[in-house]
Amino acid sequence: MKVLVTGANGFLGRHVVAALQDHDVRALVRRPIDLGVETVLGDVNDPPSLEAAVDGVDAVIHAAGPVSHKPVDAALMQRVHVEGTANLLRAARGRRIVHLSTSGTVAVSTDARVHDETSADPLTLLARWPYYRAKRMTEPLALEAGAVVLNPSLVLGPGGRDGSNKIVQLFLDGWVTASPPGGTSVVDVRDVAEQCARCLTVGNPGERYLLGAANWTFKGILGRLARISGQGAPLLSMPRVTRKVLDAFPELGKDEGLGFFGKRLDREDLELTCHFWYLDDAKARREIGWAPRDPMETLTDAVRDLTAHAA
């Protein structure tokens, strides 16, 4: 099968290309780069380049787009994720489309409830984070176009540098001095990539599938990272009221971040980790053969990879 991959140079995109070794792959890139497959120059916001990119392909895996939770990047998130995806869907009409979204479009709350594909729309919560807001706006477009929509949780694993394994990197660098009060589902980038390849032939068009491996508190994740790396886990835990304090003072740390024991973290990162991003992936396990690996393997490989490249 001839498959176009957008975002092929990203953390997930590179793993997707590797998972498609049994297919004829074409990668959409914005600048020349050697990915070991055919590349074509283009941009999701350049419709003529998309028409050329999809020419002759049977399917498209759409993984392009930056991630930012900063309000200053709201226009960029809207332009790339919403407008860019609309452009791609028009160009790829009539072809099999696998669209990469995020579990954050449905699986987020202020308490530790577990969400599935039928959970209530969390748009009020998502309004504060440009990336999740944009991805939420993009999903109806993809579903209406008949795409198979995959919603992975926090994607971790080897090969994720420059912010892709941010929580792992912050821990290894000693920036996490207290455990946040929320929790998240985690998933291995390799498993998500392999599921993208699998969904070229499985999965119902116009449906979405949540992908996760385990629902863990952030305190639990940091404790596991401590055991893997041999570094000490944070001795302190932030109180649950931290989220309410941030809600009450929307300008607090907006520009300079928030300081904790000599360290400063982005306000947006702290906001995210004061929420819960738990999911139930039963639908994906039942319908598309989703079978993620033990997430301890994921954390271990992420730590080893980041440590090796820091040496």
Number of C-alpha atoms within 10 A of each C-alpha: 12 16 24 28 27 28 24 24 22 19 22 24 21 20 21 28 29 18 19 19 11 10 12 15 23 23 27 26 22 15 11 10 13 8 15 11 14 12 21 20 15 20 22 28 18 12 17 13 17 24 15 13 26 23 11 10 17 17 22 27 26 25 23 24 21 13 15 16 20 18 15 10 15 17 11 19 26 19 16 19 28 23 17 21 25 20 20 25 23 13 20 22 15 12 17 21 29 27 27 24 25 23 28 25 24 24 27 27 19 15 14 18 12 17 19 17 21 8 12 11 14 16 15 8 15 20 13 16 19 22 27 25 24 24 23 24 17 21 26 14 16 26 17 12 20 21 28 25 27 24 25 25 27 21 22 25 28 21 20 21 16 9 12 19 21 14 20 21 20 14 20 20 9 13 17 22 18 17 22 26 20 26 24 27 25 26 25 28 26 23 23 26 20 18 23 27 21 17 22 18 11 14 20 15 18 17 16 24 26 26 31 30 24 20 22 18 22 22 20 15 20 23 16 16 23 16 12 16 16 10 13 14 22 18 8 12 13 15 13 15 11 15 20 12 11 17 12 10 10 10 10 14 16 14 10 11 16 17 12 12 9 8 12 14 16 16 21 20 16 18 19 18 19 27 23 25 30 29 29 20 22 15 16 21 15 10 12 16 14 22 16 19 15 12 19 17 13 21 24 17 18 23 22 15 16 19 13 9 9 7 5
